[in-house]
Amino acid sequence: MEKFKPLNSVALPIPRVNVDTDQIVPARFLKKPRSDDFGAYLFHDLRQVLDEKRYAGAKIVVAGRNFGCGSSREQAVWCLFDYGVRAVIAPSFGDIFFSNALKNGLLPVVLAEKVVSDLMDMRTIKIDLEAQSVNDIHHFDIAPFAKKCLLEGLDEIDFTLAQAERITAFEKSHQP
């Protein structure tokens, strides 16, 4: 995974509520290998969302509530990440999407609906994961383990492998 660095980026507003994973990546692309550029499939059937030049290079999506609801397809996160998106701000997320995002280096930021509505009108947005803030004024919560992994660019396997010496020592101390 890439280390999550502070973002100051163009923001792509998606004011719809209940954007499900089938809208993010249509089912016909689910059998593609992870090595494919899934960014090419992002919002494939709603591509006009991405085609406006003013949103070119957006690394942040600002979305309506319940973003990423629906099925558990991890490919939805891959599409956003491969397209270049590093964070999604919304009032709420589908639970599985939220978990998949954190495990794949995409930061899901939950903020109040009024705040998200105001952010929809902003051209650029700043996210600082270390400070857990958006535009230096809106605080967001994140689990300490998820924050550590994102900041250090570790997935769960990398984190576990980094603990190899401690695991070995523990196993030796508990041998019969």
PEFEN-V568885 format. One record per residue. N is the residue number from 1. SS is DSSP state (@ for helix, = for strand, . for the rest). PHI is phi in whole degrees, -180 to 180 (* if undefined). NEAR is the number of other ideal C-beta (glycine too) atoms within 10 Angstrom. Layout:
BEGIN
n=N ss=SS phi=PHI near=NEAR
n=N ss=SS phi=PHI near=NEAR
END
This chain:
BEGIN
n=1 ss=. phi=* near=16
n=2 ss=. phi=-81 near=9
n=3 ss=. phi=-68 near=12
n=4 ss=. phi=-82 near=20
n=5 ss=. phi=-111 near=14
n=6 ss=. phi=-54 near=12
n=7 ss== phi=-108 near=19
n=8 ss== phi=-136 near=13
n=9 ss== phi=-140 near=19
n=10 ss== phi=-58 near=15
n=11 ss== phi=-112 near=23
n=12 ss== phi=-97 near=23
n=13 ss== phi=-83 near=21
n=14 ss== phi=-129 near=21
n=15 ss=. phi=-74 near=11
n=16 ss=. phi=-71 near=15
n=17 ss=. phi=-99 near=15
n=18 ss=. phi=57 near=13
n=19 ss=. phi=-72 near=28
n=20 ss== phi=-93 near=17
n=21 ss=@ phi=-66 near=25
n=22 ss=@ phi=-72 near=15
n=23 ss=@ phi=-75 near=21
n=24 ss=@ phi=-68 near=26
n=25 ss=. phi=-143 near=25
n=26 ss=. phi=-58 near=16
n=27 ss=@ phi=-56 near=11
n=28 ss=@ phi=-65 near=10
n=29 ss=@ phi=-100 near=17
n=30 ss=. phi=-70 near=15
n=31 ss=. phi=-90 near=7
n=32 ss=. phi=-71 near=15
n=33 ss=. phi=-72 near=6
n=34 ss=. phi=-58 near=9
n=35 ss=. phi=-69 near=6
n=36 ss=. phi=-65 near=13
n=37 ss=. phi=-81 near=12
n=38 ss=@ phi=-68 near=23
n=39 ss=@ phi=-58 near=15
n=40 ss=@ phi=-69 near=12
n=41 ss=@ phi=-98 near=23
n=42 ss=. phi=-57 near=25
n=43 ss=. phi=48 near=20
n=44 ss=@ phi=-51 near=15
n=45 ss=@ phi=-88 near=11
n=46 ss=@ phi=-127 near=15
n=47 ss=. phi=-57 near=10
n=48 ss=@ phi=-58 near=8
n=49 ss=@ phi=-59 near=16
n=50 ss=@ phi=-91 near=16
n=51 ss=@ phi=-82 near=10
n=52 ss=. phi=-73 near=10
n=53 ss=@ phi=-59 near=6
n=54 ss=@ phi=-66 near=8
n=55 ss=@ phi=-104 near=15
n=56 ss=. phi=-59 near=11
n=57 ss=. phi=79 near=9
n=58 ss=. phi=-61 near=21
n=59 ss=. phi=-109 near=18
n=60 ss== phi=-128 near=25
n=61 ss== phi=-110 near=27
n=62 ss== phi=-113 near=27
n=63 ss== phi=-128 near=23
n=64 ss=. phi=-72 near=19
n=65 ss=. phi=-64 near=16
n=66 ss=. phi=64 near=18
n=67 ss== phi=-69 near=31
n=68 ss=. phi=79 near=31
n=69 ss== phi=-75 near=19
n=70 ss=. phi=96 near=17
n=71 ss=. phi=-71 near=17
n=72 ss=. phi=-92 near=13
n=73 ss=. phi=-63 near=21
n=74 ss=. phi=-66 near=20
n=75 ss=@ phi=-60 near=23
n=76 ss=@ phi=-62 near=31
n=77 ss=@ phi=-68 near=28
n=78 ss=@ phi=-58 near=24
n=79 ss=@ phi=-60 near=24
n=80 ss=@ phi=-61 near=26
n=81 ss=@ phi=-63 near=19
n=82 ss=@ phi=-67 near=17
n=83 ss=@ phi=-74 near=19
n=84 ss=. phi=117 near=13
n=85 ss=. phi=-73 near=22
n=86 ss=. phi=-115 near=21
n=87 ss== phi=-152 near=23
n=88 ss== phi=-126 near=25
n=89 ss== phi=-108 near=25
n=90 ss== phi=-158 near=26
n=91 ss=. phi=-69 near=18
n=92 ss=. phi=-163 near=19
n=93 ss== phi=-134 near=22
n=94 ss=. phi=-63 near=23
n=95 ss=@ phi=-58 near=11
n=96 ss=@ phi=-70 near=18
n=97 ss=@ phi=-58 near=29
n=98 ss=@ phi=-56 near=20
n=99 ss=@ phi=-65 near=17
n=100 ss=@ phi=-61 near=22
n=101 ss=@ phi=-59 near=27
n=102 ss=@ phi=-60 near=21
n=103 ss=@ phi=-74 near=15
n=104 ss=. phi=-117 near=15
n=105 ss=. phi=85 near=18
n=106 ss=. phi=-104 near=24
n=107 ss== phi=-89 near=21
n=108 ss== phi=-92 near=25
n=109 ss== phi=-112 near=25
n=110 ss== phi=-100 near=17
n=111 ss=. phi=-132 near=20
n=112 ss=. phi=-58 near=10
n=113 ss=@ phi=-57 near=13
n=114 ss=@ phi=-65 near=9
n=115 ss=@ phi=-64 near=16
n=116 ss=@ phi=-62 near=24
n=117 ss=@ phi=-59 near=15
n=118 ss=@ phi=-66 near=14
n=119 ss=@ phi=-68 near=20
n=120 ss=. phi=-58 near=15
n=121 ss=. phi=-90 near=9
n=122 ss=. phi=-91 near=15
n=123 ss=. phi=-73 near=10
n=124 ss== phi=-126 near=12
n=125 ss== phi=-138 near=22
n=126 ss== phi=-114 near=16
n=127 ss== phi=-124 near=25
n=128 ss== phi=-119 near=14
n=129 ss=. phi=-67 near=21
n=130 ss=. phi=-56 near=10
n=131 ss=. phi=-85 near=11
n=132 ss=. phi=53 near=14
n=133 ss== phi=-139 near=16
n=134 ss== phi=-117 near=24
n=135 ss=. phi=54 near=15
n=136 ss=. phi=64 near=9
n=137 ss=. phi=-128 near=8
n=138 ss== phi=-103 near=18
n=139 ss== phi=-84 near=10
n=140 ss=. phi=-130 near=17
n=141 ss=. phi=-97 near=9
n=142 ss=. phi=-154 near=16
n=143 ss=. phi=-62 near=9
n=144 ss=@ phi=-54 near=7
n=145 ss=@ phi=-64 near=12
n=146 ss=@ phi=-63 near=17
n=147 ss=@ phi=-62 near=17
n=148 ss=@ phi=-59 near=12
n=149 ss=@ phi=-63 near=21
n=150 ss=@ phi=-64 near=23
n=151 ss=@ phi=-64 near=13
n=152 ss=@ phi=-94 near=13
n=153 ss=. phi=70 near=13
n=154 ss=. phi=-110 near=18
n=155 ss=. phi=-91 near=14
n=156 ss=@ phi=-63 near=12
n=157 ss=@ phi=-68 near=8
n=158 ss=@ phi=-59 near=12
n=159 ss=@ phi=-62 near=13
n=160 ss=@ phi=-63 near=11
n=161 ss=@ phi=-63 near=11
n=162 ss=@ phi=-69 near=12
n=163 ss=. phi=-98 near=11
n=164 ss=@ phi=-54 near=9
n=165 ss=@ phi=-64 near=8
n=166 ss=@ phi=-66 near=9
n=167 ss=@ phi=-65 near=12
n=168 ss=@ phi=-61 near=10
n=169 ss=@ phi=-63 near=11
n=170 ss=@ phi=-62 near=10
n=171 ss=@ phi=-62 near=9
n=172 ss=@ phi=-65 near=8
n=173 ss=@ phi=-75 near=7
n=174 ss=. phi=-116 near=7
n=175 ss=. phi=-80 near=5
n=176 ss=. phi=-69 near=2
END
